[in-house]
Amino acid sequence: MALSGNKEPIYLRVLDKVTQVANICGSLLILVLTALIGADVVSRNFFDSPISGVPEMVTLSIVAIVFLQVPLALKADRITRSDAAIKFLQKRAPVFAGTLNTVFDLLGALVTMVILYATYPILIKSWMRSDFIGAVGDFTAPTWPVKAMIMFGAALLACQFLARIVRRYSSAVTENREH
């Protein structure tokens, strides 16, 4: 589906909305962790009684936060990479630079799909075995929700890599039509 005017195809707009929601969930998780850590510090210092499970919740949440927020970082072009060479090439050989960016995006999608492929059996095993983190009788939390967030975030990231390619070539087609 080609772009008409500045309007993107519906599937790209839906992808971007879902990516934004995932990012917001990651941000809310950061806020919850911040409050939980603050409450744990207060509880330790004033009541000599730590809140059970805070280290475990932080451990689980950090991975979830990364996978929930990295798709938007990619979409906003805030993924860390050395782009001095690509910027140089964009000025001197824009078609070659576009090809290199496409190779980067394809490799990124491929690596992300490998993460999905590798994480799926881990998620199923975690669900079936009722895996948990923590100490029985004190604090336990299931690990499968984090594995599911990794899968969700990785799927969004792979889609965002592919969407970058679609956007790159859709805008190139639109520019050629205008000239």
Backbone bond lengths (Angstrom), bond angles and torsions (degrees), N, CA, C in turn:
res aa  C-N    CA-C-N  psi(-1)  N-CA   C-N-CA  omega(-1)  CA-C   N-CA-C  phi
1 M - - - 1.448 - - 1.523 108.16 -
2 A 1.291 116.74 122.30 1.465 121.45 -178.79 1.526 110.01 -83.18
3 L 1.299 114.22 160.79 1.451 120.36 176.99 1.516 109.44 -79.20
4 S 1.301 116.75 137.34 1.464 120.08 174.29 1.522 107.48 -112.63
5 G 1.323 116.05 114.04 1.464 119.57 -174.30 1.513 108.80 68.76
6 N 1.330 116.68 -133.15 1.463 121.56 177.14 1.521 111.68 -99.81
7 K 1.316 117.52 2.79 1.459 121.19 -176.65 1.533 110.18 -80.49
8 E 1.315 115.58 124.87 1.457 120.85 178.72 1.521 109.76 -83.65
9 P 1.323 116.67 158.25 1.466 119.85 175.45 1.524 110.83 -59.91
10 I 1.313 115.85 152.14 1.463 121.54 -176.23 1.528 111.76 -59.25
11 Y 1.334 117.72 -36.75 1.462 118.90 -177.68 1.526 111.62 -65.34
12 L 1.330 118.13 -32.10 1.465 120.25 176.48 1.528 110.91 -72.63
13 R 1.315 116.22 -38.68 1.475 119.03 178.24 1.523 111.29 -66.73
14 V 1.338 117.53 -39.35 1.467 120.87 177.45 1.528 109.87 -65.34
15 L 1.325 116.63 -44.64 1.467 120.93 177.40 1.523 110.47 -56.50
16 D 1.323 116.72 -44.50 1.468 120.14 -179.18 1.522 112.06 -66.00
17 K 1.331 117.27 -37.35 1.481 119.96 177.89 1.526 110.63 -66.71
18 V 1.322 117.27 -44.41 1.464 120.75 178.69 1.525 110.36 -63.47
19 T 1.324 116.29 -39.89 1.466 121.13 177.30 1.528 110.71 -61.99
20 Q 1.317 116.47 -41.33 1.474 120.85 178.20 1.530 111.01 -64.37
21 V 1.328 116.87 -41.45 1.468 120.69 178.50 1.529 110.19 -63.46
22 A 1.328 117.17 -42.64 1.471 120.42 177.80 1.524 110.43 -60.69
23 N 1.328 116.57 -42.06 1.464 120.66 178.72 1.531 110.92 -62.72
24 I 1.315 116.53 -42.04 1.472 120.41 178.55 1.527 109.94 -63.28
25 C 1.329 117.17 -41.37 1.472 120.17 177.45 1.530 110.77 -61.32
26 G 1.323 116.73 -41.06 1.466 119.91 176.29 1.515 111.72 -62.47
27 S 1.329 116.45 -40.97 1.471 120.25 178.53 1.524 111.31 -65.78
28 L 1.325 117.09 -40.76 1.464 120.28 177.37 1.525 110.87 -64.26
29 L 1.316 116.05 -37.23 1.460 119.93 177.14 1.529 110.68 -63.47
30 I 1.321 116.97 -37.47 1.468 121.11 176.12 1.533 109.84 -62.58
31 L 1.319 117.06 -44.11 1.469 120.70 178.68 1.525 111.53 -62.02
32 V 1.324 116.47 -43.98 1.466 120.49 179.48 1.529 109.77 -62.81
33 L 1.329 116.81 -44.21 1.472 119.79 178.80 1.520 111.91 -62.46
34 T 1.325 115.69 -41.21 1.467 119.89 178.93 1.530 110.48 -60.57
35 A 1.323 116.25 -45.37 1.468 120.17 178.57 1.527 111.02 -64.47
36 L 1.335 116.02 -41.81 1.458 120.34 -179.62 1.527 111.48 -64.52
37 I 1.322 116.78 -43.76 1.473 120.19 178.60 1.533 110.19 -64.94
38 G 1.326 116.65 -42.12 1.471 119.90 177.18 1.516 111.96 -60.83
39 A 1.329 116.16 -44.12 1.469 119.82 178.45 1.525 110.76 -64.21
40 D 1.330 117.03 -37.52 1.466 120.60 178.64 1.523 110.84 -64.94
41 V 1.328 117.20 -41.91 1.466 121.13 178.53 1.533 110.29 -62.29
42 V 1.317 116.36 -46.24 1.474 120.29 178.68 1.520 110.14 -62.15
43 S 1.328 116.64 -44.88 1.461 120.55 -178.99 1.529 111.84 -63.24
44 R 1.324 116.50 -39.23 1.472 120.15 178.72 1.531 111.29 -66.76
45 N 1.335 116.17 -44.18 1.462 119.94 -173.71 1.526 113.81 -79.13
46 F 1.318 117.68 -37.25 1.468 119.51 -175.55 1.521 113.56 -96.05
47 F 1.328 117.01 -27.79 1.465 119.70 -175.72 1.528 112.62 -118.84
48 D 1.335 116.52 1.03 1.460 122.05 -178.85 1.527 111.75 50.76
49 S 1.347 114.30 38.65 1.461 119.84 -177.05 1.532 109.37 -145.50
50 P 1.313 117.30 100.24 1.462 119.00 179.99 1.526 111.62 -67.91
51 I 1.307 116.15 155.99 1.459 121.58 175.47 1.529 107.36 -81.14
52 S 1.301 116.13 125.35 1.466 121.01 -178.25 1.528 111.43 -63.10
53 G 1.320 115.64 135.84 1.452 121.17 171.74 1.512 117.02 88.48
54 V 1.322 118.16 -1.02 1.468 119.10 -178.19 1.529 111.41 -61.47
55 P 1.330 120.32 -48.17 1.470 118.23 178.62 1.535 112.72 -59.80
56 E 1.326 116.50 -38.63 1.461 120.16 178.93 1.528 111.27 -65.81
57 M 1.315 116.85 -41.53 1.468 120.78 179.60 1.534 110.63 -65.29
58 V 1.317 116.58 -39.04 1.466 119.95 177.79 1.523 109.75 -64.79
59 T 1.321 116.53 -45.15 1.465 121.06 179.75 1.524 111.28 -57.75
60 L 1.313 116.95 -47.53 1.459 120.99 179.91 1.527 111.47 -66.95
61 S 1.305 116.81 -42.02 1.459 121.16 -171.51 1.523 113.84 -71.25
62 I 1.310 118.37 -32.78 1.470 120.39 -177.16 1.528 110.54 -59.63
63 V 1.307 116.93 -45.62 1.461 120.44 179.47 1.530 110.21 -63.95
64 A 1.322 116.58 -43.21 1.464 120.58 179.22 1.525 110.81 -61.38
65 I 1.317 117.07 -43.26 1.470 121.32 -179.32 1.526 110.57 -60.67
66 V 1.323 116.89 -45.03 1.466 120.26 -179.60 1.521 110.03 -59.05
67 F 1.320 117.66 -49.72 1.458 120.08 -176.86 1.525 113.02 -70.64
68 L 1.316 117.96 -25.49 1.467 119.90 176.55 1.526 111.74 -77.70
69 Q 1.331 117.79 -27.83 1.456 119.68 -173.95 1.530 115.08 -103.04
70 V 1.309 118.94 -19.19 1.460 119.54 -176.90 1.541 113.24 -67.24
71 P 1.335 121.31 -31.20 1.474 117.74 177.79 1.533 113.32 -61.06
72 L 1.323 117.76 -38.90 1.467 119.62 178.31 1.526 110.62 -70.92
73 A 1.325 117.08 -35.03 1.469 119.55 176.76 1.525 110.06 -61.09
74 L 1.327 116.94 -39.52 1.462 119.77 177.62 1.523 110.60 -67.20
75 K 1.319 116.77 -46.10 1.461 119.80 -179.12 1.525 111.24 -59.63
76 A 1.324 116.76 -38.20 1.468 121.92 -179.36 1.532 111.51 -82.63
77 D 1.323 117.24 4.21 1.461 123.22 179.50 1.525 111.97 61.14
78 R 1.335 115.58 41.62 1.458 121.19 179.07 1.521 112.75 -112.72
79 I 1.326 116.63 18.51 1.462 120.08 175.89 1.528 107.38 -77.08
80 T 1.303 115.86 133.35 1.456 120.18 -178.23 1.523 110.26 -69.25
81 R 1.314 114.59 124.94 1.458 121.48 173.38 1.517 107.32 -162.29
82 S 1.309 114.96 155.75 1.454 119.90 177.57 1.522 107.62 -80.63
83 D 1.307 116.44 113.23 1.465 118.67 -175.69 1.528 113.57 -114.51
84 A 1.318 117.78 15.34 1.470 120.18 178.47 1.523 110.50 -61.61
85 A 1.323 116.49 -44.80 1.471 120.20 -179.04 1.522 111.04 -66.14
86 I 1.319 117.08 -42.53 1.466 119.66 -177.80 1.527 110.87 -67.92
87 K 1.329 117.90 -36.70 1.469 120.25 176.90 1.532 110.58 -65.93
88 F 1.317 116.06 -38.92 1.463 120.30 176.46 1.529 109.67 -61.64
89 L 1.334 115.65 -45.58 1.463 119.99 -178.70 1.536 112.32 -68.17
90 Q 1.334 116.90 -33.08 1.466 119.35 179.32 1.525 111.35 -61.98
91 K 1.321 117.08 -31.82 1.466 120.63 178.48 1.532 111.16 -77.69
92 R 1.347 117.15 -38.37 1.462 121.24 -172.32 1.533 114.17 -97.12
93 A 1.329 115.92 -33.24 1.473 120.59 -177.96 1.524 109.13 -144.84
94 P 1.342 117.34 73.50 1.470 120.76 -173.56 1.534 114.02 -59.71
95 V 1.315 117.97 -34.55 1.468 119.63 179.69 1.533 110.05 -66.95
96 F 1.320 116.78 -43.19 1.465 120.72 177.84 1.532 110.62 -64.34
97 A 1.328 116.54 -41.01 1.467 120.71 177.99 1.532 110.24 -61.98
98 G 1.320 116.35 -41.65 1.466 119.99 177.17 1.519 111.60 -62.64
99 T 1.329 115.87 -39.22 1.467 120.36 177.89 1.528 110.34 -64.65
100 L 1.327 117.40 -43.62 1.473 120.25 177.74 1.527 111.42 -62.89
101 N 1.329 116.78 -40.99 1.467 119.86 176.95 1.524 110.50 -62.41
102 T 1.317 116.83 -38.76 1.465 120.28 178.61 1.520 110.91 -65.91
103 V 1.328 117.14 -41.10 1.469 120.59 176.54 1.528 109.68 -61.86
104 F 1.333 117.09 -43.84 1.468 121.48 176.87 1.534 110.25 -57.20
105 D 1.331 116.64 -46.41 1.465 120.58 -178.60 1.528 111.86 -67.20
106 L 1.315 117.09 -39.27 1.470 119.89 177.91 1.525 111.06 -65.36
107 L 1.329 116.46 -42.64 1.464 119.46 177.17 1.528 111.35 -65.15
108 G 1.328 116.77 -39.58 1.461 120.53 176.61 1.517 111.50 -61.65
109 A 1.327 116.81 -43.42 1.466 120.70 177.72 1.527 110.47 -63.80
110 L 1.324 115.98 -41.43 1.467 120.38 -179.60 1.527 111.02 -63.63
111 V 1.314 117.30 -47.42 1.471 120.68 179.46 1.534 110.17 -61.80
112 T 1.315 116.26 -40.73 1.461 119.86 179.65 1.527 111.04 -65.90
113 M 1.327 116.79 -37.23 1.466 119.79 177.10 1.522 111.33 -68.02
114 V 1.324 117.30 -32.43 1.470 120.41 174.61 1.532 109.44 -65.11
115 I 1.320 116.88 -39.76 1.475 120.35 176.06 1.520 109.61 -61.22
116 L 1.323 117.28 -43.93 1.472 120.89 177.23 1.525 110.86 -59.35
117 Y 1.317 115.79 -47.91 1.462 121.74 -178.67 1.528 110.80 -60.20
118 A 1.320 116.56 -41.43 1.467 120.85 -178.08 1.525 112.34 -76.09
119 T 1.324 117.35 -29.49 1.461 120.69 -176.01 1.524 112.41 -82.26
120 Y 1.320 117.48 -29.12 1.466 120.21 -176.21 1.532 112.96 -55.27
121 P 1.340 120.40 -51.04 1.467 118.42 179.19 1.527 113.03 -64.47
122 I 1.326 115.87 -30.85 1.466 119.37 177.43 1.522 110.04 -66.51
123 L 1.330 117.02 -41.69 1.464 121.56 176.54 1.525 110.70 -60.97
124 I 1.319 117.00 -47.54 1.471 120.73 -178.86 1.526 110.47 -62.66
125 K 1.323 116.78 -43.91 1.469 120.44 179.50 1.535 110.39 -63.12
126 S 1.323 116.25 -42.23 1.464 120.74 179.13 1.529 110.72 -61.86
127 W 1.309 116.79 -40.57 1.469 122.25 179.71 1.533 110.31 -68.05
128 M 1.325 116.27 -48.39 1.473 120.96 -175.20 1.532 111.89 -68.28
129 R 1.302 117.30 -36.39 1.467 121.00 -178.63 1.521 113.42 -89.35
130 S 1.314 116.19 -4.63 1.476 121.23 -175.67 1.527 110.59 55.31
131 D 1.328 116.48 45.47 1.454 120.97 178.46 1.525 110.49 -59.27
132 F 1.312 114.81 146.69 1.461 119.65 179.45 1.511 109.48 -145.14
133 I 1.317 114.26 165.70 1.450 122.17 174.37 1.527 106.44 -117.69
134 G 1.316 116.54 146.64 1.450 120.52 179.49 1.523 111.49 116.66
135 A 1.319 115.77 -168.39 1.461 122.37 -178.77 1.519 109.50 -119.35
136 V 1.317 115.96 126.42 1.457 120.86 179.53 1.524 109.08 -58.44
137 G 1.294 115.94 133.67 1.460 121.23 -179.02 1.516 112.75 93.34
138 D 1.320 117.55 -17.11 1.467 121.26 178.54 1.522 109.33 -113.57
139 F 1.319 116.22 -68.91 1.462 121.01 179.65 1.519 108.60 -153.39
140 T 1.311 116.36 131.93 1.459 120.95 172.84 1.524 108.59 -136.55
141 A 1.325 115.20 147.03 1.463 121.50 175.90 1.525 107.56 -140.87
142 P 1.324 117.03 136.77 1.468 118.77 178.93 1.527 110.65 -67.84
143 T 1.331 116.01 148.57 1.469 119.96 -179.80 1.522 112.72 -93.39
144 W 1.343 117.84 -16.88 1.460 119.00 -175.75 1.526 114.21 -61.60
145 P 1.342 121.61 -34.16 1.472 117.75 179.35 1.537 112.78 -60.93
146 V 1.313 116.85 -36.26 1.466 119.80 178.15 1.523 109.95 -68.33
147 K 1.322 116.78 -41.42 1.465 119.91 177.11 1.532 110.40 -61.20
148 A 1.326 116.60 -38.65 1.472 120.46 177.73 1.528 110.65 -66.58
149 M 1.324 117.61 -38.44 1.467 120.27 177.22 1.525 111.15 -66.60
150 I 1.327 117.05 -35.90 1.465 120.58 175.52 1.524 109.47 -62.01
151 M 1.328 116.23 -45.43 1.472 120.41 179.02 1.529 110.82 -61.61
152 F 1.311 116.36 -46.79 1.471 121.75 -178.91 1.529 110.59 -61.93
153 G 1.328 116.16 -48.77 1.460 120.46 -179.38 1.518 112.20 -65.02
154 A 1.326 116.90 -40.15 1.466 120.25 178.79 1.522 110.77 -66.00
155 A 1.331 117.14 -38.98 1.468 120.20 177.08 1.529 110.44 -63.17
156 L 1.332 116.29 -43.88 1.470 119.79 176.82 1.525 111.26 -62.31
157 L 1.318 116.77 -41.02 1.463 120.44 -179.76 1.527 110.78 -63.67
158 A 1.325 117.56 -44.82 1.465 120.67 177.54 1.524 110.29 -59.80
159 C 1.324 116.45 -43.25 1.470 120.23 178.56 1.528 111.41 -63.83
160 Q 1.324 117.49 -38.41 1.463 120.19 178.75 1.529 111.00 -67.69
161 F 1.328 117.98 -36.69 1.470 119.77 175.09 1.530 109.83 -60.68
162 L 1.330 116.38 -45.68 1.463 120.10 -179.97 1.529 111.18 -68.35
163 A 1.319 117.39 -35.73 1.472 121.03 178.14 1.522 111.14 -64.28
164 R 1.332 116.77 -33.74 1.476 119.36 176.74 1.525 110.22 -61.03
165 I 1.315 116.50 -39.78 1.464 120.29 178.50 1.521 110.12 -65.81
166 V 1.327 116.62 -46.17 1.469 120.64 178.90 1.520 110.33 -59.01
167 R 1.315 116.60 -45.88 1.467 120.05 -179.83 1.530 111.50 -64.12
168 R 1.321 116.38 -41.08 1.463 120.30 -178.69 1.525 110.44 -60.67
169 Y 1.321 116.81 -47.89 1.457 119.32 -176.25 1.527 112.47 -80.90
170 S 1.315 118.21 -26.90 1.467 120.42 174.46 1.518 110.57 -66.65
171 S 1.330 116.23 -41.42 1.469 118.89 179.11 1.524 110.35 -69.62
172 A 1.339 117.58 -33.70 1.468 120.24 177.57 1.523 110.30 -66.10
173 V 1.334 117.96 -40.06 1.465 121.54 177.86 1.517 109.89 -65.47
174 T 1.337 116.53 -43.40 1.473 120.51 179.07 1.516 111.23 -61.83
175 E 1.340 117.04 -43.07 1.475 120.44 178.68 1.513 111.07 -63.42
176 N 1.317 117.83 -39.66 1.485 120.81 179.24 1.519 111.42 -66.19
177 R 1.334 117.53 -35.51 1.470 120.55 178.53 1.513 111.64 -68.10
178 E 1.348 115.75 -32.95 1.465 119.77 -177.99 1.525 111.49 -74.76
179 H 1.330 117.91 -21.59 1.471 120.78 -177.93 1.469 111.03 -95.13
